[in-house]
Amino acid sequence: MSELRISLVQPDLRWEDPDANCRLLDEQLGGLDRTTTDLIVLPEMFATGFTMNSREMAEPMADSRSVAWLRAQARQRGCVVTGSVAIQEDGDYYNRLVWATPDGDVSHYDKRHLFRMAGEHERYAMGNDRVIVELKGFRILLTVCYDLRFPVWLRQQPRGGEHFEYDALLCVANWPAPRRQPWRTLLQARAIENLCYVIGVNRVGQDAKQMDYAGDSMLVDFKGEALIDEPRDEPFIRTGSISHETLARFRDKFPAWMDADRFEVNA
């Protein structure tokens, strides 16, 4: 049976302090490595918190300390490590989800839907490309926070005779506690409508604007049922497994995909 072990990392981040956050996370990850997990998932802007100070806090992609830290963690632990970073590249700023592999490769997804209620659309450039990565035979769609509210962008878009484009949807976030119910509901809804697993990782604690974060990081199966769902407000690391065989059996047994509407997204 093909399984993927996924570690959800829910920290209490330090505001705009990349060095402190990397030290904190290094300590919290402890002995986590390829013997216990295949994928370590950190929250959105894990190095800084959800900062709108893009000019001051964004790191040049070519020599980003936070990206270098991700790569070092992946190499040291022998598993993929992912999380989003405020990045500067070619004169623009991006909220970039970085996917670092043990062999040194780096892929990335730039957040498409920018949270205008915080002015993110005025401080960061919008990404245009959907990105799907592969790990141990699982195809994973990369997304960031506010993307979760836009089902058309996240909808399965199979091509070339394939029934499914991806097997799991990954969403990293800094999703505030006052809107925790939409976060939880949308994670489950995206899983149900796309017949896929959903990996949602959020933070806890409070940022410089006194915004509270309840966490609610979850691993959800294709029926919207939680495989990992811990009490709110507490930092944690939990590892769960998803199964390709179990997913395939359910898709065959409940082939709602056969009645899905066909469409294309114009990015």
N, C-alpha and C positions, 0 to 999 in steps of 0.2 A: 504494500500500500504506500503510495507517494504522499508524504506528509511534509509540511513546512512548520517549523517551530518559530514562533514570533514572540518577542519580548517587548511589552508595552512599558515605557519609562515615563512616569508621571512625576516630575520634580516641582519643587517650589523655587522658581527662578529668581536670580538676583538682577535687579534693574540695571540695564545697560553696562554690564560688567562681564565681558566675554571670558576673561581669565578666571574669574571666580566661578562662573557657571561651568566652565570646562573642568576645573578642579573638582567642583561639587559632583558633576556627573561621573567623572572618572572614579571617584570614591564610591558613589552609589552603584555603579555597574559592577564593582568588585571583581569576582572571578568569572563573570559571565563570558563564555566563549563558545567556540564551535562544538564543544562537547555537550552543551546544554541548549543552544539556540542557533538558528540560521539567520535571523534578522532582528536587529535592535532598532526600535523606532523612538525617536525623540520628538518633542513638540515643535510647533511653529516658532521660529526665531528663538531657538533654544539658547543661543549665546547672549541675547540682550533683553528678552521679553519683547512684546509687540510694540516696538519703538517706531514713532513717526519721524524721528530725527535721522532721516536717511543720509543727509549730507555729512553728519558727524559720525554716525555709527556704521554705515555700510562699508564693507571691506572689499577691496579690489579682488576680483575673482582670481587673478593670476597669482596673488600672494596672500590670500585670505588665511589668517591664523585659524579661524574656525573650521574652514574646509580642510586645512592641513591636519587639524585635530581629528576630524571625522575620518580622514584617510588613515591616520596613524592608529586610531581605535579599531578600524576594520582590519588592518594588517595584523595588529597585535592580537586581536581576539579571534581572527579567522572566520569572521562572519560579516554580513552586510550591516552597515550602520547608516541610518538616514535621519534627517531632520532639516528644517528650513533655516536659512541665514539671510540677513540683509546684505545684499551684494551690489557692488558698483562695477559696471562693465560697459565699455564703449560710450561713456558719457551718460548712461542711464542707471537707474537704481531698480533692483528687483527683489521681491520676496521669493527667494529661490530654494526649492526643495532639492537637496543634494543627496544623491544615492552613491555611497562609497563602498566598493567591493574589496575583499582581502587582497586581490592581485593588483590593486592600485588604480583600477578604472573608476571614473566618476561620470555619472549621468546626472542630468538635472531637469527639473520642471519649474517654470516660472509661473507664479500664481496668476490665474486668468481673471478671476473676479475679485476686485480690490474693494475693500470695505470702506465705502464712501462716508459712512456715519462717523468714522474716525479720521477722514481725510486721506486715507491710504491712496486713493486714486490721484491725489495731487502730489504725492511724494514718491510714488513708485510707478514704474512702467508696467503695463499689462502684458502678460504672456499670451502667445498666440497658438501654441502647439500643445495638443494632448500628448502625454508621454506614457508609454507602457514599457515596463521593464520585466525581465524574466528571472526567476530564481527557483531552482530545483523543479522546473517544469511548470511552475505557476506563473501566469501572466498577471501583472499587478499594475493597475492604473494609479498614477500619482496625482494627488490633489492637496490643496491647502485651504483649510478653515472655511471661509465664506463660499468657496466653490461648492460646498455641500448643499447649499440652498438652491442650486441650479441644475435640475435633473436632466435637462436636455444636453448640457455639456458632459454629463457623466454617464449618459445612457449608452448601453451596449450598441456598438456600430460594427457588426461583423461584416467581413469582406471575403470575397473569393471562395464562397462555399462554406465558410466557417459559420457555426451557429452562435458562437460567443467570441467576443473580442478579448475579454479578460476574465480572470477567475476570482480576483480579489481587488477591492478598491481600498486604497490607503489614504487617510486624511489626517494630517497633522494640524494642530490648532492652538490658538490662545482664545478660547471661547468663554466669555464671561458667565459667571454664576447666574445673573438674572435671566439669562436665556438658555439655561441648562436643559430645559424640557425640549425646546426645538432641536438642540444638539443631539440628544438621545433619540428623539423620534426620527430625525432625518438619517441618522446612522442606520437605524433599522429599516426605514423606508427604502433607502438606496440599496440595501441588501436584498430586500424582497423583490423590488421591481427589476433588478438586474440579475437575479438568480446567481448571486455571488457572495463571497465572504466580504466583510467590511472591517477594516482595522482603523480605529479612531483613537488618537492620542492627544490629550490636552494637558494643561498644567494646573497646578494649584497655587494658592497664596494670593498675594496682592501686588499690583504694580504701583508705579509712582503717582498715578492718578487716582489711587485708592479704589481701583477696580478689583473686585474679588473674582477668583477663578475656583470653581468647585471640582475640577478634574473630570470625572465621569468618563475616563478613558475606557474603551470597550473593544472587545473582539466579538463580532456578531456573525452568526451563520446565515445561510441563504434563506432561511425562514424568518429571519429577524430575531432569533433567539440568542441571548447573550451567552458566550462561552467564557468571557471574562467581564465582570462587572462588580467593581469594588465600591465600598462606601465612599461618599463624597468627602472632599476636603483633605484627604490624607495622601502624602507622597507614597508612591509604591513602584515596584517593578514586578510584573507578573508575566509568565511565559505560558502560552497556549499553543495548541497545534491545530492546523487545518488539514483536511484530507481531500486529495484530488478524487479518490475513488468514491467517497461519500457524496461529494458535490456532483460528480457525474451521474451517480445513481438517482439523485433527486431530480436533476435536469431531465433525465429520461422518463422518470415516473410522473413528473409534473411539467410537461413541455409547454409552458406558457409562452416561451420564446416563439413558438410557431404562429402565434396570433399577434405578435408585436407589430407596430406600425413602422414602416420603412421611411427613413429620412436621412438627411445629411446636415451636418453642422458647418456653417460657413464662418470660419474663424476670422 
